Amino acid sequence: MRIVNLLKIAYRSLSKNKLRVLLTMLGIIIGVASVIAMLAIGEGSKQNIQASVSSLGTNSVMIYPGSSNMGGVRMGAGSHSTLTIKDVEAITAKCEYVTDVSPVVQRSSQIIAGNQNWHTNVIGAYGQYFSIRNLTISSGVGYSTTDEKVAAKVCIIGLTVSTNLFGAGTDPVGKYIRINSIPFKVIGLLDKKGQNTFGQDQDDIIIAPFNTVQKRMLSTIYLNSILASAKSEKDIDKAKEQITSIIRTEHRLTPATEDDFTVRSQADIANIFGSISNIMTILLASIAGISLIVGGIGIMNIMLVSVTERTREIGIRMAVGAKGRDVLIQFMIESVFISILGGLIGIVLGILISVLVGRFGGWPVVITPTSILLSFLFSSAVGIFFGWYPARKAAALNPIDALRYE
């Protein structure tokens, strides 16, 4: 019954100063809303990165020429020429932890079809490249091993290339294009994949048989990269170790010699970018959390003012039998009420901001129950922490001195 009375007293006290209470809650509201919005954007970015990396092949293992001793991820072909088709053959024959292997050569080229032209990346690879990269053909067929052996001038194009050369909605299968003045027959159209996390258009691509691109367009024996697919996710690390050993043997590297190639997996890339995303999320949420601290200081300030204004009231209550803990609980209730109500309003505002950012800003956002619960608990803790000192000060007042206070 005493708690109910204390709640009523706290409510009446706060309702007398609605504007002051609202301004006090403002710091908590902004802080909670900012934390939820930042965590939603960070989690959305993290999941978007993971989805984009997974779309390239969950079990993919990539081998690039040149060593990477800076701990970074090489996103394109290396600057050294160290990989050859013999490395591909050795991996295929000796690595028991991979299912598909494909050499990759690529070149940026001018593409012409009729009176239309387009500039894009032409990739030469084995047919296994499609399964490694999780690419599917929506129209037409893939090229055969015979096409590969005879270096047939056939290709499979992405939707962006097709749209720019033949127009939207047109099936390009059976049509001819010229790549650097060499005629190619389009035998397939890739399914749409859209942009990845890094802003690259995954549909702006042409894929042709490896021998065709290497011999007819590049005239080189070196590869830009090698792609392989591990049997399962649990075999990725074993596949990387075995591939490293095989290539070192092929390149006749001594134990003291550094690798002249780099082996990476999709999991490595996902982990690195996931770590970066986590750091950015924590940083942004920490900055947003500062406003929660500022809001807590505001609560302490207002509660100290309230104690000063209500000193005589406190003295009268103590004179008629109220104990120090009753006064302590009353002021703590007021402090926690301000922080909890501000936290609830901040949660609603944070969710609204996250939805608006996702809808109109184009940012991937994911609102998790954990972020909401964390923000609510933090705002409540702020109310308790910063409300304790003013409440303790009120409870410690001497009743006689309080009654004499003017």
N, C-alpha and C positions, 0 to 999 in steps of 0.2 A: 504493500500500500504506500509506503514511504517513497519507493521508486516512482510510482505513478504520480504522486504529488510533486516530486522533483522534476519530472518530465513536464508537467503542466506549468510549473514556475519557469522552467527554461524556455518553453514555447512562448509564454507571455512576454518574457524579457526580450526574446529575439524578435517577436512580432512588432514590438514598439519601435524598432529601428530597422525596418525592412531594407531601406536603401543601403545602410551601412553594412548589413549582413550580405547583401547582394554583391557589393563592391569587395567585401572580404573574400567571398567565394570565387570571385573572378579569377584570381591566381590559380586556385585549385582547378577550376573549370578549364582554363586554357592549358594548364599543365597536363591534365588527364587526356584531354582531346588531342594534344600534340603527341603524347606518348603513344596513344592508340593508332593515330594516323601514321606516325613514323614506323611503328612496328608492322603495321599492315602493308605499307609500301615496301619495307625491307623483306618481309616474308614473301610477298608477291614476287619481288625481283629474284629472290633465291629460288623459288619454285619454277619461275620462268626460265632461269638459267639451267636448272636441272632438266627441265622438259626439253629445252633446245639441245642440250648436250646429249640427252637420251635419244633424241630424234636422229642423231648422227650414227647411232648404233651403240646399244648398251654394252656389248662385249668387245667393242672395237679396240684394237691395239695399233698405234701409228708409229712408223719408223721414219725419221727425217734425217737427211744428211747433215753432218756437222754436230759437234757436241754442244750441250747446253749446261754449262757449269755455274750459271747464275741462279738456278732454281726456278726459272720462269718456264712458261709454256710456249713452245714454238707453234704459232698458229698457221704458218705457211711453210713453203719449201725453204730449206736451209741454203746458206750462201755457199756451201761446199758441194763438190760433186764426188760423192763417195759410194753411193748406192747404184747397183746394176741389177740386171735381170738374173744374174747368177745368185744374188742374195735371195731373190724371190724363190728361185728353184730350190735353194738349200733349205729355206724355211718350210716350203711345201713338203719336201722329202723327209726332213729330220724333226720338225717340231710336232710333237704328239698332242699338244694342247690347243692347236688351232684347227679350225674347219675350213675356212676360206682365206685365200691370200691373193692380193692383186697389186701389181705395180701401178704407179700413177705418174703420168706426165701431164703437164698442162701448159697452156699458152693463151694469152689474151689476143683475140683475133677479130678482124672485121668480117661480118657476116652479111651476105647479100642474097636477097630473094626478089627477083623481078626488079622493080624500081625502089624497093625498100632495103634499108641496111641497118645493121645493129652491131654494137661492139660488146662482146661477151667473152667469158672464159671457156675454152675448149679443153676438155679432160679426156685423156686416153687411158683406158683401164680394161682389165679383164671383165668378163661377165659377172664374176663374183662380187665386183664392186657394188652392184645394186643391192645384194643381200647384206653386205657388210654395212652399207650406209642406210639401210632400211628404205630404199627407193623402190617405188612401184610404178608400173606403166599403166596409164589409164586408157591409152589407145595405141594400137599397133603391137609390135613384138620387140623383144630384145635381140641383140645380134648373137649369132651362133659362133661356135668354136671354128667353124670353117671361115666365117667372116674374119675372125681374128687371124687365122693362119695366112690367108691370102691378102691381108691388109685391105679389106673391102672398104669402099668409100660410102659407108652408111653411118647414120648417127641417130641419137635419141635426144630430143630437145626438151627444155623446160617450158612451162606455160608463159613466162615473161617473154622469152625469145619468140615463141609461136605467136603471141599477141602482137608484138612489134613488127614481125615480118609478114604475117598472113592475116592479121586482124582478129579481134575477139570473137570467140565462138567458132572459129574455123578449124577443122581437123587437118593438121599439117601432114599426116601420114601419106606417103606416096609422092609428096612434093620434093623439089630439089632446091638446095641452097648452095651457095659458093662460100667456102671458108678459105680466105687468102687465095682466091682465084681457083681453088680446087673444088670441083662439083661433088656434093654429097647428097645421097638420098635419105630423106627423113623416114625412118621405119617405126618410130615410136614417140609417144608424148608422155612425159612424166606427170604423175599426180601432183597437184598443187601442195606446196609445203609452206609458202609464205616466208616472212623474214624471221631470222633467228634473233637471239638476244642481243647480238652485236650489231644489228641493223643490216645484215647482209641478206640480199634477196636470194633465197635458195632455189628459186625457179629460173633465175637468170643463168642458165648453164646449158652446155652441149656436151654430151658424152659419146665418144666414138671408140672403136676397137683400139687397143693399146698399140699394136703394130702399125696401124694406119697413121695415128698421130705421131708416133716416134719416128717412123721411116719417111713418111710423105711430108710431114710438116716441120719436124724438129731436127732430124738427121743427127741424133745424139744417142750414145749408149747409156747415158746416165739418167737416173730417175729423180723426180721431184720428191717422191715419198713412196712408202709401201704401206698398204693397209691390210690388216689381218683381223680375223674374228675368232676370239677364244671360244672354246666349247661351251663354257658357262661362266657366270660372273665369278664363281669361286676359283676358276682356273686362270683368271687374268694375270695375277701376279706370277704364277708358274710359267705362263706363256711368255711374259715379259723377260723373265730370267733366262728361259731357254732360247728365246730369239736373240737376246744379247750375246749369249754364249756362241750361238751358231754364226752370227755375223762377225763377231771378233775372230772366230776361227777362219772364216772366209777372207777376212781382211788381213789375216796373219799378224794380228796385234799381240805384242808381248804383254805379260801381266803388268808390267810397269807403264805401259802405254795407255793413254786416255782414249776412251771410245771416240771414234770419228763419226758417230751417229747418235741419235737420240731416240729412245723408245718411250712412248707415252701411251696412256690409256684414257678412255673417256672418263673413267672414275677419277683419274688424276686431275683432269681439267675441271670436272664438276666440283671436286674437293677444294681446289685452289680458288675458283671463283665463288664457291659457297662460303669459304673463309673470308674472302674480301667482302662479300655481301653481309656476312654476320658482323664484321668489324664496323662497317658503315652503319648498319642498323643500330648497333650498340652505341656508337658515337652520336647518331641523331637522336636516339631515345634519351641518352644522357643529357644532351643539350636541352631537349624538351623537358626533362625531369627537373632542370634547374628552376623552371617556373613553378613547379610544385613546391620546391623549397622556399621560393619567394612567397608563394601563397601561404605556406605555413608560418613564415615570419609575419605576414599580414594578420593571420589569425591570432598569433601571440600578441601583436601590437593592439589589436582591437579588444582582446580579452583583458589585457592590462588596463586599458582605458575603461572598460566596463567595470573592473574591480574598483578602480578609483571612483567612478561615478556612483557606485552602489555600496560604498563603504558603510554609510549609515544603515542601509537596508540589511547588510550583513550583520552589523552590530545588533540591530533589533531582533533578527532571527536567532542569533546566539543568545540574546538576553532572555528570550522566551523558551529556550531549551534546545535549540538546534546545536548539533555537535559539529566539530571541525570537519569530520568526514562527510557530513551532509552538504556542507558548503562546497567541499572539494568535489563531490560527485555532481552537484548542480552545475558548476562551471565546466567540469569535464564533459558533461552531457551537451552543453551549449557548443563547446569547441568541436566535439566529435560530430554533432548534428550538422554544423556548418561544413565540415570537411566531407562528410558522407553525402550530403545533398549536392555539394559542389562536384563530388566525384561522379554521382549518378548523371547529373546534367552534362558533365564532361564526357562521359562514356557515350551518351546519345549524340553529342556534338562530334565526337571523334569518329563514330561510325558514319555519320552523315558526311563528314569531310572526306573520309576514305572512299565512300561510294561515289561522291562527286568527282574526286580525283581520278578514280578508275573509269568513270563514264565519260567525262569531258577532257581529262588530261591524257588519256591513253596509257596511264601507268598501270601495270599489273598490281592489284592489291588483294591481300588475303587477310581477313580479320579472323583471328583465332580466339577461342575462349580464354586461352592462357593470358593473352595480352589484356583482355578486359578484366580478368580476375586480378592480375598483377597490378593494373592501374588502380582498381578499386581498393585493394588492400594497402597499396602505397599511400593513397589519399587518406585512408582511415588512420594509418600509422602516423601520417603527418599531423592530423588533428589531435591525436593522443599525445604525441611528442611535444608539439608546440603549445598545446593547451595545458599541459601538466604544470608548468611553472606559474602561470597566472592563477590557476586553480589552487595550487599549493600556497601561494601568497595570500589568497583570499581566506583560505582555511586557517592560516596562521595568525590572522588579525586578532588583536586583543579586543574583546567586546566593549570595554569601557572606552578605549581609545577610538574605536569605530563609532560609538554613539556620540562622541564629542567632535567627530570630524565634520568640518564645515565644507 
